């Protein structure tokens, strides 16, 4: 299960949320350098979120939108969808 970000925003929580839920538009996972750069480049979003006691997911989603990041569907980075291939409903 990926980090849902349902805690008050901090820089570390926002970075964790972005790391586990977003990728660059080319599909590459976000590097450590990129995860440091994003909250710095969008510091006004981070500071506003912290000041207003927003959840980390809200701040992370705002940064991702501003930076043009893509949502990672499986969230665990292994390329699987978590299913075993069966079609049970």
C-alpha positions, -999 to 999 in steps of 0.1 A, spaced: 0 0 0 13 34 -9 15 64 15 -19 81 14 -7 114 28 -35 118 53 -15 136 79 -6 173 83 18 184 56 55 187 63 82 188 37 92 152 44 56 139 42 50 158 9 83 143 -5 72 108 6 38 113 -10 53 125 -43 78 97 -43 52 69 -38 25 83 -60 40 103 -89 65 100 -117 80 123 -143 60 126 -175 85 102 -192 75 75 -167 108 77 -147 104 74 -109 113 107 -91 150 107 -81 162 119 -47 174 151 -64 140 157 -80 122 151 -47 144 178 -31 139 202 -60 101 200 -62 92 213 -27 119 240 -31 107 251 -66 71 252 -53 79 264 -18 49 288 -17 26 258 -21 43 239 6 44 269 30 7 277 24 -2 241 30 17 239 62 3 272 74 -33 261 67 -27 226 82 -35 209 49 -29 172 45 3 161 27 -17 146 -2 -33 180 -9 0 198 -10 16 170 -30 -12 170 -56 -9 208 -60 29 205 -66 24 175 -90 -1 195 -110 21 226 -111 51 205 -121 33 184 -147 39 150 -130 20 118 -138 1 97 -113 16 62 -107 -12 37 -111 2 8 -91 20 30 -66 45 3 -54 70 8 -82 73 -29 -92 51 -25 -124 24 -48 -112 -12 -40 -105 -13 -61 -73 -35 -88 -88 -27 -124 -94 -42 -125 -129 -75 -142 -119 -108 -126 -128 -127 -130 -96 -154 -105 -88 
